[in-house]
Amino acid sequence: MKRVIIQSCLNICMYFLAAVFISSIHDQLNVFQNDPVKGTGFNLTLDLSIILPILLVAIGLSVTGYWMRTDKKSSFSKWSSSTTEFSDQDEREEVITGKATRAAYVTFLITLPALMICFLFDVPLMSIFPNFSFYAIALVLTAGTLSYMAAWVYHYQR
């Protein structure tokens, strides 16, 4: 249970750090064509204060996931190429994972149409919050991950 909670929380951190990273690229990306001074191409400057937390959380996610893996016999290369949150060691865990996956699926079915309704008001939202779409996608992924984690913990404790 601790493994699912830690991995879910770190995944949620990654969603929002990725939204921050992509929105900073969106804000700084300058595309120019046939400019007599700059030429043709694009200009992009990345800030280390944005990239460093992403790297730290990604390393933390990998290390904690490897330490908390259920199959202690698997090598790092085999472990890193599989989905650890869906690993089923016994029949009970397989049922719990199935129920949690269904809960996350239902959450996606509810939050995605709600997000589509928000995109009806795209122009006013984009004028107030230009990077709304990146954070909205992170929010939908977070809702699905939180529902998966909550359902997993609920069914595990039963």
MIDO-507388 format. One line per 4 residues: number of its first residue (from 1); for each residue x, y, z of N, C-alpha, C. Coordinates in pm, whole numbers, plus 50000, padded with zeros to 5 digits. Layout:
BEGIN
NUM	X:Y:Z:X:Y:Z:X:Y:Z  ...
# end
This chain:
BEGIN
1	50084:49881:50000:50000:50000:50000:50088:50125:50000  50195:50123:50077:50284:50238:50085:50345:50267:49947  50375:50162:49874:50434:50176:49740:50339:50252:49647  50211:50218:49650:50113:50282:49562:50096:50430:49600
5	50092:50458:49730:50075:50597:49775:50195:50682:49735  50315:50633:49760:50435:50711:49728:50448:50732:49578  50427:50627:49499:50438:50642:49355:50330:50733:49299  50210:50726:49353:50103:50814:49305:50134:50959:49337
9	50182:50986:49458:50215:51124:49495:50329:51179:49411  50431:51097:49386:50541:51142:49301:50496:51161:49156  50406:51076:49109:50352:51094:48973:50274:51226:48963  50198:51258:49066:50123:51385:49065:50219:51503:49062
13	50327:51494:49139:50429:51600:49134:50486:51612:48993  50511:51499:48929:50565:51503:48793:50467:51566:48694  50337:51542:48711:50238:51602:48621:50246:51754:48627  50249:51808:48748:50249:51954:48761:50385:52015:48727
17	50494:51944:48758:50625:51994:48716:50636:51993:48564  50580:51892:48501:50579:51889:48354:50494:52003:48297  50382:52033:48363:50298:52145:48318:50374:52277:48332  50446:52294:48441:50527:52415:48460:50636:52423:48353
21	50702:52311:48328:50809:52307:48230:50758:52338:48089  50649:52274:48050:50594:52297:47916:50539:52438:47902  50477:52491:48008:50427:52628:47999:50541:52729:47993  50655:52699:48058:50769:52790:48046:50828:52785:47906
25	50828:52667:47845:50873:52658:47705:50776:52737:47616  50646:52722:47643:50545:52794:47564:50563:52945:47576  50595:52993:47695:50612:53137:47717:50740:53191:47651  50844:53110:47646:50974:53159:47600:51004:53128:47454
29	50925:53043:47393:50955:53002:47256:50924:53115:47159  51024:53155:47087:51009:53258:46985:51045:53197:46850  50947:53189:46762:50971:53137:46628:50979:53256:46534  51083:53259:46455:51097:53369:46361:51138:53313:46226
33	51085:53377:46122:51114:53331:45987:51160:53449:45903  51271:53428:45840:51330:53527:45750:51348:53663:45816  51392:53663:45939:51425:53786:46009:51565:53828:45964  51582:53953:45920:51714:53993:45870:51822:53987:45978
37	51785:54004:46105:51885:54002:46212:51904:53861:46267  51793:53792:46299:51802:53661:46365:51807:53545:46267  51767:53564:46146:51765:53455:46049:51635:53379:46056  51643:53247:46036:51526:53161:46040:51547:53056:46147
41	51445:53031:46227:51458:52929:46331:51378:52965:46454  51429:52926:46570:51361:52957:46694:51463:52980:46805  51418:53048:46908:51502:53078:47022:51434:53026:47147  51508:52955:47230:51452:52898:47351:51557:52903:47460
45	51517:52954:47577:51604:52958:47693:51534:52886:47806  51600:52786:47863:51542:52710:47972:51609:52749:48104  51528:52757:48207:51576:52794:48339:51606:52669:48419  51721:52664:48483:51761:52547:48561:51669:52525:48681
49	51608:52632:48732:51519:52618:48848:51391:52541:48813  51363:52525:48686:51248:52445:48642:51290:52302:48614  51405:52284:48553:51451:52151:48514:51499:52071:48635  51564:52136:48730:51620:52066:48845:51515:51993:48930
53	51399:52054:48964:51299:51977:49039:51243:51858:48961  51231:51872:48830:51183:51760:48749:51282:51645:48757  51410:51675:48744:51511:51570:48753:51513:51506:48891  51500:51588:48996:51502:51533:49131:51382:51443:49158
57	51263:51484:49115:51144:51401:49136:51153:51274:49051  51204:51285:48929:51219:51166:48843:51317:51067:48904  51427:51118:48958:51523:51029:49024:51461:50970:49150  51390:51052:49227:51323:51001:49347:51219:50896:49314
61	51144:50917:49207:51044:50820:49163:51110:50688:49123  51220:50696:49053:51289:50575:49011:51350:50500:49130  51416:50573:49218:51482:50508:49331:51381:50446:49428  51280:50522:49466:51181:50466:49559:51102:50352:49495
65	51072:50364:49368:51003:50255:49300:51086:50129:49294  51217:50143:49272:51305:50026:49267:51320:49964:49406  51334:50046:49508:51349:49993:49645:51221:49926:49694  51106:49975:49651:50979:49923:49701:50916:49822:49605
69	50990:49775:49508:50933:49681:49411:50892:49552:49483  50790:49491:49430:50739:49368:49492:50823:49248:49453  50878:49248:49331:50962:49137:49287:51108:49175:49310  51163:49133:49421:51301:49172:49458:51406:49102:49372
73	51367:49003:49295:51462:48928:49213:51486:48994:49078  51399:49083:49037:51413:49143:48903:51525:49246:48902  51593:49252:48789:51702:49348:48773:51644:49487:48747  51731:49588:48752:51684:49725:48729:51633:49742:48587
77	51699:49682:48489:51655:49698:48350:51519:49633:48327  51496:49516:48388:51364:49451:48374:51258:49530:48449  51293:49578:48569:51198:49653:48650:51162:49785:48583  51261:49855:48527:51236:49988:48471:51156:49983:48341
81	51149:49868:48277:51074:49859:48153:50931:49807:48174  50890:49791:48298:50754:49745:48326:50679:49849:48407  50548:49836:48416:50468:49928:48496:50458:49873:48637  50521:49941:48730:50532:49889:48866:50403:49901:48944
85	50323:50004:48914:50200:50019:48993:50096:49915:48958  50112:49846:48846:50017:49742:48808:50073:49602:48829  50182:49590:48904:50237:49456:48925:50151:49380:49025  50115:49260:48988:50027:49179:49071:50104:49057:49121
89	50122:49049:49250:50194:48937:49307:50100:48824:49348  49979:48857:49386:49885:48754:49426:49748:48788:49370  49655:48697:49391:49521:48713:49336:49448:48833:49397  49468:48855:49524:49401:48966:49592:49449:49100:49535
93	49579:49113:49517:49634:49237:49462:49587:49259:49318  49569:49152:49245:49519:49163:49108:49376:49217:49107  49293:49172:49199:49155:49220:49209:49154:49366:49252  49238:49401:49349:49247:49539:49397:49290:49632:49283
97	49390:49590:49207:49438:49671:49095:49329:49689:48990  49252:49584:48964:49142:49594:48868:49036:49692:48912  49000:49686:49041:48899:49780:49092:48950:49923:49091  49076:49942:49128:49134:50076:49128:49145:50132:48986
101	49177:50047:48891:49186:50090:48752:49049:50130:48699  48945:50055:48736:48809:50094:48695:48770:50229:48755  48807:50252:48881:48776:50381:48945:48847:50496:48873  48972:50474:48835:49046:50578:48762:48983:50602:48624
105	48939:50496:48560:48874:50508:48428:48745:50589:48439  48665:50562:48539:48541:50637:48559:48573:50784:48587  48678:50808:48664:48718:50946:48692:48758:51019:48564  48832:50950:48477:48866:51010:48348:48741:51037:48264
109	48645:50946:48268:48522:50966:48191:48442:51086:48242  48459:51122:48366:48388:51237:48422:48468:51366:48402  48600:51361:48428:48679:51484:48422:48708:51531:48280  48721:51441:48185:48749:51484:48048:48633:51563:47986
113	48507:51519:47998:48399:51606:47948:48390:51739:48022  48421:51738:48151:48422:51865:48225:48531:51958:48170  48644:51901:48135:48751:51980:48075:48710:52031:47937  48638:51949:47862:48590:51995:47732:48495:52113:47745
117	48413:52112:47848:48324:52225:47874:48405:52349:47908  48512:52332:47985:48599:52447:48016:48662:52504:47890  48694:52417:47793:48754:52464:47669:48655:52538:47580  48525:52534:47611:48429:52618:47541:48458:52766:47567
121	48511:52792:47684:48545:52928:47725:48695:52951:47710  48749:52897:47603:48893:52899:47580:48948:53041:47568  48882:53126:47495:48934:53261:47470:48941:53343:47599  48834:53351:47681:48850:53427:47806:48950:53363:47903
125	48952:53231:47909:49046:53164:47998:49190:53187:47955  49214:53181:47825:49350:53199:47775:49398:53343:47790  49306:53439:47790:49349:53577:47812:49385:53600:47958  49316:53532:48049:49347:53545:48192:49464:53455:48230
129	49461:53332:48183:49560:53231:48220:49610:53164:48091  49717:53218:48030:49758:53172:47897:49797:53024:47890  49841:52966:47999:49885:52827:47999:49782:52734:48061  49656:52771:48050:49548:52694:48111:49545:52550:48064
133	49566:52528:47936:49553:52393:47881:49654:52295:47941  49775:52339:47966:49877:52251:48025:49838:52208:48166  49791:52305:48244:49753:52274:48382:49621:52196:48389  49534:52216:48292:49408:52141:48288:49436:51993:48261
137	49529:51966:48172:49565:51827:48145:49631:51765:48268  49717:51840:48336:49779:51790:48460:49673:51764:48566  49571:51847:48570:49464:51828:48667:49382:51702:48638  49356:51675:48512:49282:51553:48476:49366:51429:48511
141	49495:51433:48480:49582:51321:48517:49590:51304:48668  49591:51414:48740:49594:51408:48886:49467:51347:48941  49353:51385:48886:49225:51330:48933:49221:51179:48913  49267:51132:48797:49271:50988:48772:49367:50916:48865
145	49484:50975:48888:49582:50912:48976:49534:50910:49120  49471:51020:49165:49417:51023:49302:49305:50923:49321  49219:50909:49221:49111:50810:49234:49166:50668:49232  49269:50643:49151:49332:50512:49152:49392:50483:49289
149	49465:50579:49344:49529:50560:49474:49425:50541:49584  49321:50623:49584:49218:50612:49688:49145:50479:49680  49112:50436:49558:49044:50307:49542:49135:50192:49581  49261:50202:49547:49356:50097:49583:49367:50084:49734
153	49381:50198:49803:49393:50194:49949:49264:50144:50012  49151:50191:49961:49022:50149:50015:49003:49997:50003  49028:49943:49885:49007:49800:49864:49115:49716:49932  49232:49772:49951:49339:49700:50021:49306:49684:50170
157	49246:49788:50227:49214:49785:50370:49089:49704:50402  49010:49671:50303:48888:49592:50327:48920:49447:50353
# end
